[in-house]
């Protein structure tokens, strides 16, 4: 149920494995008990090739990586799959303790909730990459083509249940530096604009992410939800509900609400993607030298399409 306890403590994991093996040797074990024990043992011992074995640190430190590809040479499918793989690796690394006590809103949030902060930073880095890639083109046709390709990537992310990835891309396209480029958007196809509208409706924050919640309810993991939605929910419960009742008793109703949200997050964290890691793509996606900051992007935007005189 709390697999992270075992991921972080090898000694504990081995002790439990030995205990379960001992239990299986009991001749008086009931069939359902034997089956349950074998399932837990299998889950602890599994050595499958899924994203559960990969860490962002490992990907960043791969010494024998081939040279990173450029955006044009990568397909929308390759980009979407590797964005999804990276997003899930970062998302599943957050231990459940970080969701308690609103540590991500405190002054010392980096110490209290380092993995939530890493997830937030990864979101911003991906969004910056998308915006920077589009703005790196000097001609209007290439910028429009880039927008069309990124929207296609976002739609494949949606098909892969990576709603975090959809938001990373659409938030980049909605940045003022890109949104204001009327001549560029005029060259973007009607189909792409219609698809963008559809994606934005799905992940819209309107009605406390009403559409996204409905989508997640009907979604079978693996999935990468948008973490910000859950953090908002947890903050709302923490601030709006007291820890103790008027009688001075622990407010179990509040604890149950928090537990329900964390259980949903854990469900999505624990189901890995079966996507093969492609170093040539992740090297491109994690290359910080390709990104520009907000001010640089906006200055470039003004050079590309100067403000019209009032």
HELIX and SHEET records of a PDB file:
HELIX    1   1 UNK A    4  UNK A    7  1                                   4    
HELIX    2   2 UNK A   10  UNK A   24  1                                  15    
HELIX    3   3 UNK A   31  UNK A   45  1                                  15    
HELIX    4   4 UNK A   51  UNK A   53  5                                   3    
HELIX    5   5 UNK A   56  UNK A   60  1                                   5    
HELIX    6   6 UNK A   71  UNK A   73  5                                   3    
HELIX    7   7 UNK A   76  UNK A   92  1                                  17    
HELIX    8   8 UNK A   96  UNK A   99  5                                   4    
HELIX    9   9 UNK A  103  UNK A  105  5                                   3    
HELIX   10  10 UNK A  109  UNK A  112  1                                   4    
HELIX   11  11 UNK A  114  UNK A  135  1                                  22    
HELIX   12  12 UNK A  140  UNK A  159  1                                  20    
HELIX   13  13 UNK A  163  UNK A  173  1                                  11    
HELIX   14  14 UNK A  176  UNK A  179  1                                   4    
HELIX   15  15 UNK A  182  UNK A  187  1                                   6    
HELIX   16  16 UNK A  190  UNK A  202  1                                  13    
HELIX   17  17 UNK A  206  UNK A  217  1                                  12    
HELIX   18  18 UNK A  227  UNK A  240  1                                  14    
HELIX   19  19 UNK A  252  UNK A  270  1                                  19    
HELIX   20  20 UNK A  279  UNK A  285  1                                   7    
HELIX   21  21 UNK A  288  UNK A  290  5                                   3    
HELIX   22  22 UNK A  294  UNK A  304  1                                  11    
END                                                                             
